[in-house]
């Protein structure tokens, strides 16, 4: 180990940047300070840079793996080859990767092959369907196999890892770092940049409208399932004169083309560019309902006690369903519309439900665990109780 522990954080996509930022911040605040470096794979291009800027993350290495028409195999191969030279140059004591993408799996494998200890942030999430989400379910499992530190966001995730024979003393319950990130940006006050969202939020504040936030982009929904989702969303807008839907559309043509065809002409459905993270936080805070197939948004919306309809048949984040802040509705048009109407007709509860995903201190816990292990210090924070 180097005199000052050196940590390499590998980031590939926008969600990884958001969820790794609290870990990076906590590591930099430690005394003595850890040396941190960031490797950006380039799996996302336009989407990841604004997220890095929001949190002040500056990559030390850029792999630039993105190619037109690439698939998961291409990304894994390029990240694996690119990180070999990065690891030999940086010589980290620990490599940290977050989540379930091709970058995350390739990073964990690269670390293992170079005999670098790997820490998996957001370990242990399982849907128990190897093809949903695809390919993330299997990539996450493989990342856990290659990892030596398992930073599980919830007690359930820890239990999943223990069932798979992960060493108990290597599994830590930290809460999810996305809660840390969202709370940090929610404290910032700046005008919303997206004009459609700004207009609808102003109408919400005047009591003239209710905002429904839609996100839908998962690979397994391409084709008929996504068509069903879009038709259901149109049904919901038609059934409620005060509902305005904001849909930040993913640029993938498999999403963009049907979105424009099925939703583009509705007067109260706004198709927008992907929102920057500060705008997304504002939308989540203002929304009466979120309809999503995103894993991250399932974790973020409960921070604002915003109800969620999960547009998937299975979820690796069942804690929200169990806590009553989310409902799994799949991609059936009739069921989505029915449950959305029920959610929009429900009187708000007197007490917001507890956020089952964290308390905003996950990054500090991860940094504390690494400091205890690498420096021999006593831990300052206990595992999150959930």
C-alpha positions, 0 to 999 in steps of 0.5 A: 500500500502507498503511504497515502492510500490511493483510490481510483474511481471508475465512472462510465455513465451519468448515474455513475457520476452522480452516485460516485460524487458523494464518495469522492467528496467524502474521501477528499475530506478525510484526514489524512486525505486519501489520494483520489483519481478518476477514470472516465470510460466514455460510455456516456458522452453528452450525458455524463459531462454535465453531471461531472460539472455539477459535482466538480468531478475532473477526470484524470484519465479518459478512455473514450470508448464510445463508438457509433453502433457499439454493443455491450461486448465492445464497451467491455472490451475497450474498457478492459483494455484501457483500464489495464494501462490506467491501473499500471500508471495509477497503482491504486490500493483500491478501485471503486466502481458503482452500479451495473453497467458494462463499465462497472463490470469491466472495471471490476474484472480489470482490477481483479486481473491486476490484483487491485482490491475492488470495491462495489458501490451499490452491491447486492441488488437483485431482480432474480431474472437474469434477463431483466434488467438486461444485461445489468442483472448479470453484470452486477452479479459478476461485479460482486464476484470480482469485488472484495468490498461490498457496499450494500445500500440496504439490509436486503441487498446485504442479505442477498450477498450473504445468500451468495456466500459473500464474506460477512466481514466484507459486506457493509450496509451504507445506504445509497449514495444517490440520496446523498447526491440528491440532498446536496443538489436540492439545497442549491437554488437556481432557476430551472433551465428547461423552459417546459419544466419551468413553465409547468412548475410555475403552473404547479405553484399557482395550483393550476396543474399537477406535474407527472414526470415520465422516464422510459428508456430500458432496452427490454421495453423497446418495441411493443412494451414501450408503445403500451407505456406511451399509450397509457401515458396519453390515456392518463393525460386525457383523463386528467385535465390538470395533468401535465406530463414532462418526458425527458426523452432518451436520444436512442431512436428506439425511444425517440421515434415512438415517443414523437409519434405517440406523444408529440402532438398532445398539448399537455405532454412535453417532450424535452431534452434530457434534464440536467441533474439540478432540473431533474431534482426540481422535477422530482420535488414538484411532481405529483407522480413519477412513472419510470423504468429507471432504477435510480429514480426509484431511489430518488423520488422517495426523498421527496415523498413522491409516489412512483409507478415502476414501468417494469415487470421486476425490480432489483429495488423492491424496498420502495414497493415494500415501503409503499412509495413505489408500485410495480405496474409493468408495461400493460397499458390498462394497468398503468393507466388504472394505477396512475389514476388511483395515485393521482386521486389519492389524498396526500398522506399526513406523514411522508413515508420513510425513504428506504434507500438511505439517510444522506451519509452513504458516502461518508460511511464508505470513506470511513470503512476504507479508512478503517481498513487501509489505515487501521483506524476505528470506524466513526460511523456504524452501518446504516440501520435501514 
